[in-house]
Amino acid sequence: MGSTLDDKVGPLARSPYLFLFEGSPDKFSVVENPSRPPGTERGIMTAKVLVEKKVDTVITGTIGRRAYNALNEEGISVKAGCSGSVLQAVRKCASGELEECKGATFAGYIG
């Protein structure tokens, strides 16, 4: 939810920043999530950025159906349900502790 490794992992489409790791928790870059303005296309917009960046795995707190489907169609692994800091989540992923999710973990807002 912030721009440092100590910040919490958030929902994919609502996170203000995306961390792009290259092989280890020590080598990364941070980019602003362009889908921050309100709207119903946030998840799909975020997924499109990740596809363009050629990521192979996404670590997130939650992910909606359309974003999950867009990433899945491109063969991108999704590890959802993560909590704690970005660094904790990346270390868990690197050590094989995070399971791949099989679908969306966020169904949308009621109300």
C-alpha positions in Angstrom: 0.0 0.0 0.0 3.1 2.2 0.0 6.4 2.5 -1.9 8.7 0.7 0.5 9.4 -3.0 1.2 8.1 -2.5 4.7 4.6 -1.4 3.5 1.7 -3.8 3.5 0.7 -5.9 0.6 -2.7 -4.7 -0.7 -5.4 -5.6 -3.2 -4.0 -5.6 -6.7 -6.1 -2.9 -8.3 -6.2 -0.6 -5.3 -2.5 -0.6 -4.5 -0.9 2.7 -5.3 2.4 1.1 -6.2 3.6 -2.1 -8.0 6.9 -3.7 -7.0 8.7 -5.5 -9.8 11.2 -8.0 -8.6 13.9 -9.5 -10.8 15.1 -12.8 -9.4 15.6 -11.9 -5.8 14.1 -9.7 -3.0 17.1 -7.4 -3.3 16.7 -6.5 -7.0 13.5 -4.6 -7.7 11.9 -1.4 -9.0 8.7 0.4 -7.9 6.2 1.9 -10.4 3.1 3.8 -9.7 -0.1 1.9 -10.4 -1.8 3.7 -13.3 -5.2 2.4 -12.3 -5.6 4.6 -9.2 -8.4 6.8 -10.5 -11.8 5.4 -9.4 -13.6 3.2 -12.0 -14.6 -0.3 -12.8 -11.6 -1.1 -15.0 -8.9 -0.8 -12.3 -8.1 -4.5 -12.1 -7.9 -5.0 -15.8 -5.7 -1.9 -16.2 -3.3 -3.1 -13.5 -3.2 -6.6 -15.1 -2.4 -5.0 -18.5 0.5 -3.1 -17.0 1.8 -6.4 -15.5 1.5 -8.2 -18.8 3.3 -5.4 -20.6 6.1 -5.6 -17.9 6.4 -9.4 -18.7 6.0 -10.5 -15.1 5.7 -14.2 -14.5 4.2 -14.1 -10.9 1.9 -11.7 -9.2 1.8 -11.5 -5.4 -1.3 -9.7 -4.0 -3.7 -9.4 -1.1 -6.8 -9.9 -3.3 -7.5 -10.0 -7.0 -10.8 -9.6 -8.9 -12.2 -12.0 -11.5 -11.3 -10.0 -14.6 -7.8 -9.2 -13.5 -7.2 -12.8 -12.5 -8.6 -14.0 -15.9 -6.4 -11.5 -17.8 -3.2 -12.7 -16.0 -4.2 -16.3 -16.2 -4.7 -16.1 -20.0 -1.1 -14.8 -20.3 0.2 -17.7 -18.2 1.1 -15.4 -15.2 1.0 -17.2 -11.8 -1.1 -15.4 -9.1 -0.4 -15.8 -5.4 -3.3 -14.1 -3.7 -4.3 -13.9 0.0 -1.0 -12.5 1.0 -0.6 -10.3 4.0 2.2 -8.6 5.9 4.9 -6.5 4.3 6.0 -6.6 0.7 9.3 -8.0 1.7 7.7 -10.8 3.8 5.5 -11.8 0.9 8.3 -11.9 -1.6 10.5 -13.9 0.7 7.6 -16.4 1.2 7.1 -16.6 -2.5 10.9 -17.1 -3.2 10.9 -20.0 -0.6 7.9 -21.7 -2.2 5.6 -21.0 0.8 2.8 -19.3 -1.3 0.3 -21.3 -3.2 -1.0 -20.4 -6.6 -4.6 -19.3 -6.4 -7.1 -20.9 -8.8 -9.4 -17.9 -9.3 -10.5 -14.5 -8.0 -10.3 -13.8 -4.3 -12.3 -10.6 -4.4 -15.9 -10.7 -5.6 -16.6 -6.9 -5.6 -18.3 -4.5 -3.3 -21.8 -4.9 -2.1 -24.0 -1.9 -1.7 
